[in-house]
């Protein structure tokens, strides 16, 4: 429930009942997050961190193609933004309130640890 409330505040910031289209957007965001590697990526990027595909891939110990695939899904669904800088693309959370969603997921699974 906390996750939905956070997304609601992120997307609408109004005190009105959301329409079905807005609920579909929220469901799409939640679906895009619902994968172990994507949750791990969000944990790496929380708190305003910006990282490249290579940095994320090395920390997670997965293939570069798999990392790019997951990052693409999160970016396409509006969870992440990216910025190109020369040969590197830097990924980061699109909105600070998503930190709360990541924290909530961590609390719900008793894994409230910062990957270092």
CORDAQUI-V854619 format. One record per residue. N is the residue number from 1. RES is the residue in one letter. SS is DSSP state (@ for helix, = for strand, . for the rest). D_FIRST is the distance of its C-alpha to the first C-alpha in Angstrom with 2 decimals. Layout:
BEGIN
n: (N	N)
res: (RES	RES)
ss: (SS	SS)
d_first: (D_FIRST	D_FIRST)
END
This chain:
BEGIN
n: (1	2	3	4	5	6	7	8	9	10	11	12	13	14	15	16	17	18	19	20	21	22	23	24	25	26	27	28	29	30	31	32	33	34	35	36	37	38	39	40	41	42	43	44	45	46	47	48	49	50	51	52	53	54	55	56	57	58	59	60	61	62	63	64	65	66	67	68	69	70	71	72	73	74	75	76	77	78	79	80	81	82	83	84	85	86	87	88	89	90	91	92	93	94	95	96	97	98	99	100	101	102	103	104	105	106	107	108	109	110	111	112	113	114	115	116)
res: (X	X	X	X	X	X	X	X	X	X	X	X	X	X	X	X	X	X	X	X	X	X	X	X	X	X	X	X	X	X	X	X	X	X	X	X	X	X	X	X	X	X	X	X	X	X	X	X	X	X	X	X	X	X	X	X	X	X	X	X	X	X	X	X	X	X	X	X	X	X	X	X	X	X	X	X	X	X	X	X	X	X	X	X	X	X	X	X	X	X	X	X	X	X	X	X	X	X	X	X	X	X	X	X	X	X	X	X	X	X	X	X	X	X	X	X)
ss: (.	@	@	@	@	@	@	@	@	@	@	.	.	.	.	.	.	.	.	@	@	@	@	@	@	@	@	@	@	@	@	@	@	.	.	@	@	@	@	@	@	@	@	@	@	.	.	.	.	.	=	=	@	@	@	@	@	@	@	@	.	.	.	@	@	@	@	@	@	@	@	@	@	@	@	@	.	.	.	=	=	=	=	=	=	.	.	=	=	=	=	=	=	.	.	.	.	@	@	@	@	@	@	@	@	@	@	@	.	.	.	.	.	.	.	.)
d_first: (0.00	3.80	5.37	5.22	6.31	8.71	9.98	10.48	12.49	14.23	15.39	16.30	16.61	17.54	16.69	17.15	15.38	15.00	17.57	17.40	18.79	16.13	13.44	15.77	15.93	12.21	12.45	15.62	14.30	11.71	14.69	16.98	15.12	14.90	18.30	19.55	22.07	19.83	17.45	20.76	21.97	19.03	19.70	23.31	22.71	20.29	21.98	24.09	26.05	28.01	29.41	31.66	31.29	33.97	32.32	29.00	30.98	33.09	30.29	28.41	31.69	31.14	33.43	33.60	33.17	29.93	28.64	29.70	28.05	24.59	25.13	26.25	23.16	20.93	23.43	23.81	20.11	20.11	18.39	21.78	25.01	28.42	31.80	35.10	37.66	40.83	40.19	36.70	33.37	30.89	27.15	24.47	20.90	21.19	19.13	18.66	15.03	14.43	15.62	12.44	10.52	13.36	13.29	9.72	10.89	14.04	12.80	10.93	14.31	16.60	18.23	17.95	21.38	22.94	25.19	28.61)
END
